[in-house]
Amino acid sequence: MSRSGGPVEKRLKKAKGRTASSTRWLTRQLNDPYVKAARDAGWRSRAAFKLIELDEKFGLIRGANRVVDLGIAPGGWSQVVRKLNPRAAVVGIDLLETDPIDGVTIFQMDFMADEAPAALMGALDGAPDLVISDMAANTVGHKQTDHLRTMGLVETAADFAIQNLAPGGAFVAKVLAGGTDTDLLGLLKRHFTTVKHAKPPASRKDSSEWYVIAQGFKGQAERGEDAA
Ligand SMILES: C[S@@+](CC[C@H](N)C(=O)[O-])C[C@H]1O[C@@H](n2cnc3c(N)ncnc32)[C@H](O)[C@@H]1O
């Protein structure tokens, strides 16, 4: 405890070769209760709590027996899906390597590659009822560029969901606040009965990330002009 009675913030001693930004990152990790809770619970990422919180609010996972996890590494979200619904068949994709998870087929591949959708769908024995995307482009520090690159991933993920989801299915994706979200929202509203935004408590306040949650996929028959 500090003299004021609050928890003591852990500080890092200066280490040779460590940059100021990595010291800031490490200090934040050391003082982040979600990082400790994730470690204690065996989740591979603190992001696992974001999906748990979104699931508590929107009821996404228990009814989903086929799930696609876009940007799966290190695997926290897929762990959560399998824990809450052990019957779910899950397929995930990431540029990075992901350690195996029971019941999950994992591709180390660029989701933007032409062959990615067929690879994902080939691993499932039917249409998914949940597509989740936590993908974020590597940031370059230029706000608008970072935003556009991540939105490109989200739009491709939304197209994939619209092409492949089972009727009644749901799509959840990380989006960044600002700029181009209106087109994406319009697209989702045409194809899903409800579209909401949420910032789960585990999402850092200083991060511009939000999540879009689209539920009640209307199915292929109502795809209209986007089917062309
Ligand atoms: C925030 S992490 C996902 C964390 C994950 N939800 C978890 O709980 O463990 C975002 C991931 O998106 C992946 N990613 C970014 N662009 C991608 C792309 N084009 N194809 C596949 N994965 C991508 C990154 O490699 C990164 O591992």
The ligand as an SDF file (V2000), in Angstrom:
LIG
                    3D

 27 29  0  0  0  0  0  0  0  0999 V2000
   -4.9700   -8.3820  -30.6960 C   0  0  0  0  0  0  0  0  0  0  0  0
   -4.2620   -9.7680  -31.4800 S   0  0  0  0  0  0  0  0  0  0  0  0
   -5.4950  -11.0200  -31.2450 C   0  0  0  0  0  0  0  0  0  0  0  0
   -5.5780  -11.5330  -29.8460 C   0  0  0  0  0  0  0  0  0  0  0  0
   -6.5040  -12.7360  -29.7290 C   0  0  0  0  0  0  0  0  0  0  0  0
   -7.8990  -12.3330  -29.8760 N   0  0  0  0  0  0  0  0  0  0  0  0
   -6.3510  -13.4180  -28.3970 C   0  0  0  0  0  0  0  0  0  0  0  0
   -7.2240  -13.2680  -27.5350 O   0  0  0  0  0  0  0  0  0  0  0  0
   -5.3560  -14.1060  -28.2040 O   0  0  0  0  0  0  0  0  0  0  0  0
   -4.4710   -9.3690  -33.1880 C   0  0  0  0  0  0  0  0  0  0  0  0
   -3.9020  -10.4090  -34.1320 C   0  0  0  0  0  0  0  0  0  0  0  0
   -4.3030  -10.0930  -35.4750 O   0  0  0  0  0  0  0  0  0  0  0  0
   -3.3240  -10.6570  -36.3120 C   0  0  0  0  0  0  0  0  0  0  0  0
   -3.4340  -10.1420  -37.6740 N   0  0  0  0  0  0  0  0  0  0  0  0
   -3.2510   -8.8650  -38.1020 C   0  0  0  0  0  0  0  0  0  0  0  0
   -3.3710   -8.8010  -39.4430 N   0  0  0  0  0  0  0  0  0  0  0  0
   -3.6550  -10.0730  -39.8780 C   0  0  0  0  0  0  0  0  0  0  0  0
   -3.8800  -10.6500  -41.1620 C   0  0  0  0  0  0  0  0  0  0  0  0
   -3.8300   -9.9190  -42.2810 N   0  0  0  0  0  0  0  0  0  0  0  0
   -4.1230  -11.9770  -41.2370 N   0  0  0  0  0  0  0  0  0  0  0  0
   -4.1480  -12.7380  -40.1090 C   0  0  0  0  0  0  0  0  0  0  0  0
   -3.9420  -12.2570  -38.8610 N   0  0  0  0  0  0  0  0  0  0  0  0
   -3.6960  -10.9300  -38.7410 C   0  0  0  0  0  0  0  0  0  0  0  0
   -2.0170  -10.2550  -35.6220 C   0  0  0  0  0  0  0  0  0  0  0  0
   -0.9410  -11.0680  -36.0600 O   0  0  0  0  0  0  0  0  0  0  0  0
   -2.3750  -10.4630  -34.1580 C   0  0  0  0  0  0  0  0  0  0  0  0
   -1.9240  -11.7120  -33.6800 O   0  0  0  0  0  0  0  0  0  0  0  0
  1  2  1  0
  2  3  1  0
  2 10  1  0
  3  4  1  0
  4  5  1  0
  5  6  1  0
  5  7  1  0
  7  8  2  0
  7  9  1  0
 10 11  1  0
 11 12  1  0
 11 26  1  0
 12 13  1  0
 13 14  1  0
 13 24  1  0
 14 15  1  0
 14 23  1  0
 15 16  2  0
 16 17  1  0
 17 18  1  0
 17 23  2  0
 18 19  1  0
 18 20  2  0
 20 21  1  0
 21 22  2  0
 22 23  1  0
 24 25  1  0
 24 26  1  0
 26 27  1  0
M  CHG  2   2   1   9  -1
M  END
$$$$
